[in-house]
C-alpha cells in the first residue's frame, strides 16, 4: 500500500467514451458521413423523359392494334349471320332431329297427322325405327313455342316428352320442309334465319336405308 506522503496519486478513472471502446463509439458511421445517403439517392433515381416517351409509344401502338381488331370483329359480325350451330341447345336439337330423320322407317314415314298434331312448317311427324325392340315409334317435333322445342315420342301409345329451353330468340324462325329424293323417302329440309332475316341454318336430313 502506498502512503500519502510518497507524493503519488492514484490513477483517476477514465471518462466514458475514452480509450479503445470510446474511440469506436465516437467514430461516425458511414450513414452520418453521407455515404449511405448518396447510395440511396442513386438507387432511387426516377425514369428519364426518353424512357417515359418510349413506354407511352409502345402502349399507344398496343391500343391502336386492339381498336383495329375490335372494329374488324364488329364489321365481320354485322356482315355474317349468327352461327346457331355454336349454341349448345341448338346443337342438341339438330343432332336429335337428324337421328330421328335418319331412322325414319317405312314407305311413308311422315304421316299427315298424329293425335292433336299435323304436319306444318314448324311441326314434324316422323315414324322412326327402334333398334332395341325392332318396332316403330311415332315422334312429333314441335317448334311453335318461341325459345322452346318439344319432342314427344309415342312408343306403343305411351308418350315420352323431351323439351329444350333457353334457345336463341331468333330460333323461332325455324322451318321444316320436304325434299324429294329419287328412289328413297322424302328428306327433311330445315332452315333458320337470324334477327336480320339472313339464313343461319340450311341443312337437308336424309333417311338411311334399313335392312
Secondary structure as a PSIPRED ss2 file (coil, helix, strand):
# PSIPRED VFORMAT (PSIPRED V4.0)

   1 X C   1.000  0.000  0.000
   2 X C   1.000  0.000  0.000
   3 X C   1.000  0.000  0.000
   4 X H   0.000  1.000  0.000
   5 X H   0.000  1.000  0.000
   6 X H   0.000  1.000  0.000
   7 X C   1.000  0.000  0.000
   8 X C   1.000  0.000  0.000
   9 X C   1.000  0.000  0.000
  10 X C   1.000  0.000  0.000
  11 X C   1.000  0.000  0.000
  12 X C   1.000  0.000  0.000
  13 X C   1.000  0.000  0.000
  14 X C   1.000  0.000  0.000
  15 X C   1.000  0.000  0.000
  16 X C   1.000  0.000  0.000
  17 X C   1.000  0.000  0.000
  18 X C   1.000  0.000  0.000
  19 X H   0.000  1.000  0.000
  20 X H   0.000  1.000  0.000
  21 X H   0.000  1.000  0.000
  22 X H   0.000  1.000  0.000
  23 X H   0.000  1.000  0.000
  24 X H   0.000  1.000  0.000
  25 X H   0.000  1.000  0.000
  26 X H   0.000  1.000  0.000
  27 X C   1.000  0.000  0.000
  28 X C   1.000  0.000  0.000
  29 X C   1.000  0.000  0.000
  30 X H   0.000  1.000  0.000
  31 X H   0.000  1.000  0.000
  32 X H   0.000  1.000  0.000
  33 X H   0.000  1.000  0.000
  34 X C   1.000  0.000  0.000
  35 X H   0.000  1.000  0.000
  36 X H   0.000  1.000  0.000
  37 X H   0.000  1.000  0.000
  38 X H   0.000  1.000  0.000
  39 X H   0.000  1.000  0.000
  40 X H   0.000  1.000  0.000
  41 X H   0.000  1.000  0.000
  42 X H   0.000  1.000  0.000
  43 X H   0.000  1.000  0.000
  44 X C   1.000  0.000  0.000
  45 X C   1.000  0.000  0.000
  46 X C   1.000  0.000  0.000
  47 X C   1.000  0.000  0.000
  48 X C   1.000  0.000  0.000
  49 X H   0.000  1.000  0.000
  50 X H   0.000  1.000  0.000
  51 X H   0.000  1.000  0.000
  52 X H   0.000  1.000  0.000
  53 X H   0.000  1.000  0.000
  54 X H   0.000  1.000  0.000
  55 X H   0.000  1.000  0.000
  56 X H   0.000  1.000  0.000
  57 X H   0.000  1.000  0.000
  58 X H   0.000  1.000  0.000
  59 X H   0.000  1.000  0.000
  60 X H   0.000  1.000  0.000
  61 X H   0.000  1.000  0.000
  62 X H   0.000  1.000  0.000
  63 X H   0.000  1.000  0.000
  64 X H   0.000  1.000  0.000
  65 X H   0.000  1.000  0.000
  66 X H   0.000  1.000  0.000
  67 X H   0.000  1.000  0.000
  68 X H   0.000  1.000  0.000
  69 X H   0.000  1.000  0.000
  70 X H   0.000  1.000  0.000
  71 X H   0.000  1.000  0.000
  72 X H   0.000  1.000  0.000
  73 X H   0.000  1.000  0.000
  74 X H   0.000  1.000  0.000
  75 X H   0.000  1.000  0.000
  76 X H   0.000  1.000  0.000
  77 X H   0.000  1.000  0.000
  78 X H   0.000  1.000  0.000
  79 X H   0.000  1.000  0.000
  80 X C   1.000  0.000  0.000
  81 X C   1.000  0.000  0.000
  82 X C   1.000  0.000  0.000
  83 X C   1.000  0.000  0.000
  84 X H   0.000  1.000  0.000
  85 X H   0.000  1.000  0.000
  86 X H   0.000  1.000  0.000
  87 X C   1.000  0.000  0.000
  88 X H   0.000  1.000  0.000
  89 X H   0.000  1.000  0.000
  90 X H   0.000  1.000  0.000
  91 X H   0.000  1.000  0.000
  92 X H   0.000  1.000  0.000
  93 X H   0.000  1.000  0.000
  94 X H   0.000  1.000  0.000
  95 X H   0.000  1.000  0.000
  96 X H   0.000  1.000  0.000
  97 X H   0.000  1.000  0.000
  98 X H   0.000  1.000  0.000
  99 X H   0.000  1.000  0.000
 100 X H   0.000  1.000  0.000
 101 X H   0.000  1.000  0.000
 102 X H   0.000  1.000  0.000
 103 X C   1.000  0.000  0.000
 104 X E   0.000  0.000  1.000
 105 X C   1.000  0.000  0.000
 106 X C   1.000  0.000  0.000
 107 X C   1.000  0.000  0.000
 108 X C   1.000  0.000  0.000
 109 X C   1.000  0.000  0.000
 110 X C   1.000  0.000  0.000
 111 X C   1.000  0.000  0.000
 112 X C   1.000  0.000  0.000
 113 X E   0.000  0.000  1.000
 114 X E   0.000  0.000  1.000
 115 X C   1.000  0.000  0.000
 116 X C   1.000  0.000  0.000
 117 X E   0.000  0.000  1.000
 118 X E   0.000  0.000  1.000
 119 X C   1.000  0.000  0.000
 120 X E   0.000  0.000  1.000
 121 X C   1.000  0.000  0.000
 122 X C   1.000  0.000  0.000
 123 X E   0.000  0.000  1.000
 124 X E   0.000  0.000  1.000
 125 X E   0.000  0.000  1.000
 126 X E   0.000  0.000  1.000
 127 X E   0.000  0.000  1.000
 128 X E   0.000  0.000  1.000
 129 X E   0.000  0.000  1.000
 130 X C   1.000  0.000  0.000
 131 X C   1.000  0.000  0.000
 132 X C   1.000  0.000  0.000
 133 X C   1.000  0.000  0.000
 134 X C   1.000  0.000  0.000
 135 X C   1.000  0.000  0.000
 136 X E   0.000  0.000  1.000
 137 X E   0.000  0.000  1.000
 138 X E   0.000  0.000  1.000
 139 X E   0.000  0.000  1.000
 140 X E   0.000  0.000  1.000
 141 X E   0.000  0.000  1.000
 142 X E   0.000  0.000  1.000
 143 X C   1.000  0.000  0.000
 144 X C   1.000  0.000  0.000
 145 X C   1.000  0.000  0.000
 146 X C   1.000  0.000  0.000
 147 X C   1.000  0.000  0.000
 148 X E   0.000  0.000  1.000
 149 X E   0.000  0.000  1.000
 150 X E   0.000  0.000  1.000
 151 X E   0.000  0.000  1.000
 152 X E   0.000  0.000  1.000
 153 X E   0.000  0.000  1.000
 154 X E   0.000  0.000  1.000
 155 X E   0.000  0.000  1.000
 156 X C   1.000  0.000  0.000
 157 X C   1.000  0.000  0.000
 158 X E   0.000  0.000  1.000
 159 X E   0.000  0.000  1.000
 160 X E   0.000  0.000  1.000
 161 X E   0.000  0.000  1.000
 162 X E   0.000  0.000  1.000
 163 X E   0.000  0.000  1.000
 164 X E   0.000  0.000  1.000
 165 X E   0.000  0.000  1.000
 166 X C   1.000  0.000  0.000
 167 X C   1.000  0.000  0.000
 168 X C   1.000  0.000  0.000
 169 X H   0.000  1.000  0.000
 170 X H   0.000  1.000  0.000
 171 X H   0.000  1.000  0.000
 172 X H   0.000  1.000  0.000
 173 X H   0.000  1.000  0.000
 174 X C   1.000  0.000  0.000
 175 X E   0.000  0.000  1.000
 176 X E   0.000  0.000  1.000
 177 X E   0.000  0.000  1.000
 178 X E   0.000  0.000  1.000
 179 X E   0.000  0.000  1.000
 180 X C   1.000  0.000  0.000
 181 X C   1.000  0.000  0.000
 182 X C   1.000  0.000  0.000
 183 X C   1.000  0.000  0.000
 184 X C   1.000  0.000  0.000
 185 X C   1.000  0.000  0.000
 186 X C   1.000  0.000  0.000
 187 X E   0.000  0.000  1.000
 188 X E   0.000  0.000  1.000
 189 X E   0.000  0.000  1.000
 190 X E   0.000  0.000  1.000
 191 X E   0.000  0.000  1.000
 192 X E   0.000  0.000  1.000
 193 X E   0.000  0.000  1.000
 194 X C   1.000  0.000  0.000
 195 X C   1.000  0.000  0.000
 196 X C   1.000  0.000  0.000
 197 X C   1.000  0.000  0.000
 198 X C   1.000  0.000  0.000
 199 X E   0.000  0.000  1.000
 200 X E   0.000  0.000  1.000
 201 X E   0.000  0.000  1.000
 202 X E   0.000  0.000  1.000
 203 X E   0.000  0.000  1.000
 204 X E   0.000  0.000  1.000
 205 X E   0.000  0.000  1.000
 206 X C   1.000  0.000  0.000
 207 X C   1.000  0.000  0.000
 208 X C   1.000  0.000  0.000
 209 X C   1.000  0.000  0.000
 210 X C   1.000  0.000  0.000
 211 X C   1.000  0.000  0.000
